[in-house]
Amino acid sequence: MKTKPLLLECRIPLPRQLRFYLYSVTQHASERQVDTFKIQLTSGNPVNGESGKRFTFDRTGGIRPILIGYHADLRVFILWDAELHDAQGGFAFSSSCQAPPDLIYSAVTHGLAIAERPLKRLARTEEMLASRPERLIEAIEKRIALSNKSLLDGVV
């Protein structure tokens, strides 16, 4: 896929349309936190039209963004909270979203896993999900519910 986001028409139990920001998940030995999995945010809408500053995910037409990464070798999807990552002025180009190894390996073993990770910029905790492909619909449903909770808690 050369462009982001990917707009998909969905069926129940998901909303009619979702806008996916899909990235390859990497793992580097040079990370500050050993064995951490991550994606680099390299697309979005410029805040206030200022290209190169800060970005937000596209919500045009009331379509929810889903921030997701895929690790091909482990066959695991990771879903972060798009609402939190572009809150309070958006995210910087090439910001990373990280996930702890325990989350990933638990999803490999059990099919679906949830973990928390602090977001220093917001002084908040994010709930992330990881899922095998066969449980991805369930993971997306849970991601939407957790993101709705973030919105209701007044984070954004």
Secondary structure, DSSP 8 states (H G I E B T S, - for coil): --SS-EEEE--TTS-SEEEEEEEE-EE-TTSSSTT-EEEEE---EEGGG-TTSEEE---GGG--EEEEEEETTTTEEEEE-HHHHTTTT-EETTEEEEE-HHHHHHHHHHSEEEEEEEETTTTEEEEEEEE-GGGHHHHHHHHHHHHHHHHHTT--
